[in-house]
Amino acid sequence: MVTKDKNLFDKLESLVSDVHIDEVREIIATLSKINDFKHNIEDDLCENSIYEKIAYELNNEFNLKDFKITQLEDNIETILYQHGNSSNFNYQFKNKVSSNTDINIVLDGSNLNEYEKLSLNSYFKELVHLLYIQFVLVDLQNRSHIDHLTKLKNRLSFQEEMKALIPLALREKMNVGVLIINIDRFRAVNDEHGNEFGDKFLKLYADTITDTIRSSDIAIRFGGGEFLVLLINVDNEIRTIEIATKLKDKLAQTYLITPNGDKFKKTVCVGVSMFPEDSVDINEVVKNAEIALTNAMDAGRNQVLKFELNQENTIDFF
């Protein structure tokens, strides 16, 4: 980039009078910075990282402390990012990125001269479409980690979150209780009352699980009538089994009114395993909980069973 700029400057010096050469140099330098800034953020999928880079650039290039980035979609405004505490936003950059979506950047521009405002507009013109693309990509990425029916996290989310959680749990010596919950004979729900009723029943069970566990715990739909619950920093195995039993009993009392006006209930079986007591590999712990679940289902409905290390691992879970 430096060599190209140098060649441009040499060419410009032969075309532009000395009176304006410094202004031209400044414009080229600004365009070069804009291009570098654009490439710096266009591959970044982390929202906070993107906005912090923008904040850093505005602060260092324009000495701007307070600004806000908003998205206006179908006349509904969402604040994407706000930096600083000022509400004295007297400069606004508006840009339509689709037929129903605008991205607006507002800031306190009282100290900006005309050239700085022109430069800032150039920054924003390059930035706003990248912001929109990144916002859509992040939104799609987030949606891919959510089960559309129950709104719980899904299996993909589990694999991603474990990358951060497990090192933290090992470092802080945290126990994680792993519960696999399976609705007893769930297939009969769809067979008896139809898929729409079955979907409502799954959503009801998902809501019951979420309401019963702590906000710091993690609930995941693993597919069909099966859920995974991670009890983060739980005291011990005894407490984990107590919570598993509470969930089993609470779900057994959860009901949905059938088209005929009856209360429809289902029991569950729960398999339990402990991290890191049973294994320091979280996937192995989940397999262990699945083994315990299978044994609980074999023993009959409405069961909670803890994995024992002498049980054979015969399930290819992942």
C-alpha positions as CSV (number, residue, x, y, z in Angstrom):
1,M,0.0,0.0,0.0
2,V,2.9,2.4,0.8
3,T,4.5,1.8,-2.7
4,K,1.2,2.4,-4.5
5,D,0.5,5.6,-2.5
6,K,4.0,6.8,-3.3
7,N,3.5,6.3,-7.0
8,L,0.2,8.1,-6.8
9,F,1.8,11.0,-5.0
10,D,4.5,11.2,-7.6
11,K,1.9,11.2,-10.4
12,L,-0.2,13.8,-8.6
13,E,2.8,16.1,-8.1
14,S,3.2,16.3,-11.9
15,L,-0.5,17.2,-12.4
16,V,-1.5,19.3,-9.4
17,S,-0.2,22.7,-8.4
18,D,1.8,23.1,-5.2
19,V,-1.1,25.0,-3.7
20,H,-3.3,21.9,-3.6
21,I,-0.8,19.0,-3.4
22,D,-1.0,18.8,0.4
23,E,-4.8,18.6,0.3
24,V,-4.6,15.8,-2.3
25,R,-2.1,13.9,-0.2
26,E,-4.4,14.2,2.8
27,I,-7.3,12.8,0.7
28,I,-5.3,9.9,-0.5
29,A,-4.1,9.1,3.0
30,T,-7.7,9.2,4.2
31,L,-8.9,6.9,1.5
32,S,-6.0,4.5,2.3
33,K,-7.0,4.5,5.9
34,I,-10.6,3.8,5.0
35,N,-9.6,0.9,2.8
36,D,-7.4,-0.6,5.6
37,F,-10.2,-0.1,8.1
38,K,-12.7,-1.8,5.8
39,H,-10.4,-4.9,5.4
40,N,-9.8,-4.9,9.2
41,I,-13.5,-5.5,10.0
42,E,-15.0,-7.3,7.0
43,D,-13.9,-10.8,8.2
44,D,-14.9,-10.3,11.8
45,L,-18.0,-12.1,12.9
46,C,-17.9,-11.0,16.5
47,E,-20.3,-8.1,17.1
48,N,-18.5,-6.7,20.1
49,S,-15.2,-6.8,18.3
50,I,-16.6,-5.0,15.2
51,Y,-18.1,-2.2,17.3
52,E,-15.0,-1.8,19.4
53,K,-12.9,-1.4,16.3
54,I,-15.3,1.2,15.1
55,A,-15.1,3.0,18.4
56,Y,-11.3,2.9,18.3
57,E,-11.2,4.3,14.8
58,L,-13.6,7.1,15.5
59,N,-11.8,8.0,18.7
60,N,-8.3,8.0,17.2
61,E,-9.1,9.5,13.8
62,F,-11.7,12.0,14.7
63,N,-11.5,12.3,18.5
64,L,-15.1,11.2,18.8
65,K,-16.1,9.9,22.2
66,D,-19.9,9.5,21.9
67,F,-21.8,7.9,19.1
68,K,-24.7,5.4,18.5
69,I,-25.4,2.9,15.7
70,T,-29.0,1.9,15.1
71,Q,-30.9,-0.3,12.7
72,L,-34.3,0.8,11.6
73,E,-36.3,-2.1,10.1
74,D,-40.0,-1.8,9.3
75,N,-40.1,1.4,11.4
76,I,-38.7,-0.5,14.5
77,E,-35.5,0.9,15.8
78,T,-32.8,-1.3,17.4
79,I,-29.7,0.1,19.0
80,L,-26.8,-2.0,17.7
81,Y,-24.1,-0.2,19.7
82,Q,-23.7,2.9,21.8
83,H,-20.4,4.3,22.9
84,G,-20.3,7.0,25.6
85,N,-23.0,8.6,27.7
86,S,-23.8,11.8,25.7
87,S,-27.2,12.3,24.2
88,N,-26.1,15.4,22.3
89,F,-26.2,13.8,18.9
90,N,-26.2,16.6,16.4
91,Y,-24.6,14.8,13.4
92,Q,-26.4,12.0,11.6
93,F,-25.4,9.6,8.8
94,K,-28.4,7.8,7.4
95,N,-28.2,5.0,4.8
96,K,-30.8,2.6,3.3
97,V,-29.3,-0.9,3.0
98,S,-32.5,-2.6,1.8
99,S,-36.1,-1.7,0.9
100,N,-37.2,-1.8,4.6
101,T,-33.9,-1.4,6.5
102,D,-31.8,1.7,7.4
103,I,-28.6,1.9,9.4
104,N,-28.1,5.2,11.1
105,I,-25.0,6.5,12.8
106,V,-25.4,9.5,15.1
107,L,-22.8,11.4,17.1
108,D,-21.7,14.6,18.6
109,G,-20.0,16.3,15.7
110,S,-19.9,19.8,17.1
111,N,-16.0,19.9,17.0
112,L,-15.7,18.6,13.4
113,N,-14.7,20.9,10.5
114,E,-16.1,20.5,7.0
115,Y,-13.2,18.3,5.8
116,E,-13.5,16.0,8.8
117,K,-17.2,15.6,8.1
118,L,-16.5,14.8,4.5
119,S,-13.9,12.2,5.6
120,L,-16.3,10.8,8.2
121,N,-19.0,10.4,5.5
122,S,-16.5,8.5,3.4
123,Y,-15.8,6.2,6.3
124,F,-19.5,5.6,7.0
125,K,-20.3,4.9,3.3
126,E,-17.8,2.0,3.3
127,L,-18.8,1.0,6.8
128,V,-22.5,0.9,6.8
129,H,-22.9,-2.0,4.2
130,L,-20.3,-4.0,6.0
131,L,-22.2,-3.4,9.3
132,Y,-25.4,-4.7,7.7
133,I,-23.7,-7.7,6.2
134,Q,-22.1,-8.6,9.5
135,F,-25.3,-8.0,11.4
136,V,-27.2,-10.4,9.1
137,L,-24.4,-13.0,9.3
138,V,-24.2,-12.8,13.1
139,D,-28.0,-13.1,13.3
140,L,-28.0,-16.2,11.0
141,Q,-25.2,-17.7,13.1
142,N,-27.1,-17.1,16.3
143,R,-30.3,-18.6,14.8
144,S,-28.4,-21.7,13.7
145,H,-27.7,-22.4,17.4
146,I,-31.4,-22.2,18.4
147,D,-34.0,-24.9,18.0
148,H,-36.8,-23.2,16.1
149,L,-39.6,-25.1,17.9
150,T,-38.6,-24.9,21.6
151,K,-36.3,-21.9,21.4
152,L,-33.8,-23.8,23.4
153,K,-30.2,-24.1,22.3
154,N,-29.4,-27.0,19.9
155,R,-26.7,-29.6,19.6
156,L,-24.5,-27.3,17.5
157,S,-24.7,-24.7,20.2
158,F,-23.6,-27.4,22.8
159,Q,-20.4,-28.1,20.8
160,E,-19.6,-24.4,20.5
161,E,-20.3,-23.5,24.1
162,M,-18.3,-26.4,25.5
163,K,-15.1,-24.9,23.8
164,A,-15.3,-22.1,26.3
165,L,-17.1,-23.7,29.3
166,I,-14.9,-26.8,29.8
167,P,-11.5,-25.0,30.1
168,L,-13.2,-22.6,32.5
169,A,-14.7,-25.5,34.6
170,L,-11.4,-27.3,34.8
171,R,-9.5,-24.1,35.7
172,E,-12.0,-23.1,38.4
173,K,-12.6,-26.7,39.6
174,M,-16.3,-26.5,38.8
175,N,-18.7,-29.5,38.8
176,V,-21.1,-29.8,35.9
177,G,-24.1,-32.1,36.3
178,V,-25.2,-33.6,32.9
179,L,-28.8,-34.7,32.6
180,I,-30.3,-36.4,29.6
181,I,-34.1,-36.2,29.8
182,N,-36.2,-38.4,27.5
183,I,-40.0,-38.2,27.3
184,D,-41.4,-41.8,27.9
185,R,-42.9,-43.1,24.6
186,F,-43.0,-39.7,23.1
187,R,-43.7,-41.1,19.6
188,A,-47.1,-42.1,20.9
189,V,-47.9,-38.4,21.4
190,N,-47.8,-37.7,17.7
191,D,-49.5,-40.9,16.8
192,E,-52.4,-40.3,19.2
193,H,-52.9,-36.5,18.8
194,G,-50.9,-35.4,15.7
195,N,-47.7,-33.6,15.1
196,E,-49.1,-30.1,15.9
197,F,-50.1,-31.3,19.4
198,G,-46.8,-33.0,19.8
199,D,-44.9,-29.8,18.9
200,K,-47.0,-27.9,21.5
201,F,-46.2,-30.5,24.1
202,L,-42.5,-30.3,23.4
203,K,-42.6,-26.5,23.7
204,L,-44.4,-26.9,27.0
205,Y,-41.8,-29.3,28.4
206,A,-39.0,-27.0,27.2
207,D,-40.6,-24.1,29.0
208,T,-41.0,-26.2,32.2
209,I,-37.3,-27.2,32.1
210,T,-36.2,-23.6,31.7
211,D,-38.4,-22.4,34.5
212,T,-37.2,-25.1,36.9
213,I,-33.4,-24.8,36.4
214,R,-31.3,-21.7,37.2
215,S,-30.6,-19.0,34.6
216,S,-26.9,-20.0,34.8
217,D,-27.7,-23.6,33.7
218,I,-28.0,-24.6,30.1
219,A,-30.9,-26.4,28.5
220,I,-30.6,-27.9,25.0
221,R,-32.9,-29.8,22.8
222,F,-31.1,-32.8,21.4
223,G,-33.9,-33.9,19.1
224,G,-37.1,-35.8,19.2
225,G,-38.4,-35.9,22.8
226,E,-34.9,-35.7,24.3
227,F,-33.3,-32.8,26.2
228,L,-29.8,-32.1,27.6
229,V,-29.5,-30.1,30.8
230,L,-26.1,-28.8,32.1
231,L,-26.1,-27.8,35.8
232,I,-23.2,-25.4,35.9
233,N,-21.1,-25.3,39.1
234,V,-23.5,-27.7,40.9
235,D,-22.4,-28.7,44.4
236,N,-22.0,-32.4,44.0
237,E,-23.6,-35.6,42.7
238,I,-26.2,-35.7,45.4
239,R,-27.4,-32.2,44.5
240,T,-27.4,-33.1,40.8
241,I,-29.7,-36.1,41.5
242,E,-32.0,-34.0,43.6
243,I,-32.4,-31.5,40.7
244,A,-32.9,-34.4,38.2
245,T,-35.6,-35.8,40.5
246,K,-37.3,-32.4,40.8
247,L,-37.3,-32.0,37.1
248,K,-38.7,-35.5,36.6
249,D,-41.5,-34.9,39.1
250,K,-42.3,-31.4,37.7
251,L,-42.5,-32.7,34.1
252,A,-44.7,-35.5,35.2
253,Q,-47.2,-32.9,36.5
254,T,-47.0,-30.8,33.4
255,Y,-50.0,-31.3,31.1
256,L,-51.6,-30.0,27.9
257,I,-55.3,-30.0,27.2
258,T,-56.2,-32.3,24.3
259,P,-58.7,-31.5,21.6
260,N,-61.1,-33.7,23.6
261,G,-60.6,-31.5,26.7
262,D,-58.5,-34.0,28.7
263,K,-55.3,-33.3,30.6
264,F,-52.5,-35.0,28.7
265,K,-49.4,-35.9,30.7
266,K,-46.2,-37.8,30.1
267,T,-43.5,-39.1,32.4
268,V,-39.7,-38.9,31.7
269,C,-36.6,-40.8,32.4
270,V,-33.4,-39.0,33.3
271,G,-29.8,-40.2,32.9
272,V,-27.2,-38.5,35.1
273,S,-23.4,-38.2,34.8
274,M,-20.9,-35.8,36.4
275,F,-18.1,-33.7,34.9
276,P,-15.2,-34.0,35.7
277,E,-15.9,-36.9,38.2
278,D,-16.9,-39.4,35.5
279,S,-14.6,-38.0,32.8
280,V,-12.8,-34.8,31.9
281,D,-14.1,-35.2,28.3
282,I,-17.5,-33.6,28.2
283,N,-18.6,-35.6,25.2
284,E,-17.8,-38.8,27.2
285,V,-19.8,-37.5,30.1
286,V,-22.8,-36.9,27.8
287,K,-22.4,-40.5,26.5
288,N,-22.3,-41.7,30.1
289,A,-25.6,-39.9,30.8
290,E,-27.1,-41.5,27.7
291,I,-26.0,-44.9,28.9
292,A,-27.7,-44.2,32.3
293,L,-30.8,-43.0,30.5
294,T,-31.0,-46.2,28.5
295,N,-30.8,-48.3,31.6
296,A,-33.4,-46.1,33.3
297,M,-35.8,-46.6,30.4
298,D,-35.1,-50.4,30.5
299,A,-36.1,-50.3,34.2
300,G,-39.4,-48.7,33.5
301,R,-40.9,-45.3,33.1
302,N,-40.5,-42.3,35.4
303,Q,-36.9,-43.1,36.5
304,V,-33.7,-41.2,37.4
305,L,-30.5,-43.2,37.1
306,K,-26.9,-42.1,37.8
307,F,-24.1,-43.5,35.5
308,E,-21.7,-45.8,37.3
309,L,-18.1,-46.2,36.0
310,N,-18.4,-50.0,35.7
311,Q,-21.2,-49.7,33.1
312,E,-20.1,-50.5,29.6
313,N,-20.2,-47.8,27.0
314,T,-22.1,-49.5,24.2
315,I,-23.7,-46.3,22.7
316,D,-22.3,-44.5,19.7
317,F,-23.7,-41.1,20.8
318,F,-21.6,-38.6,18.8
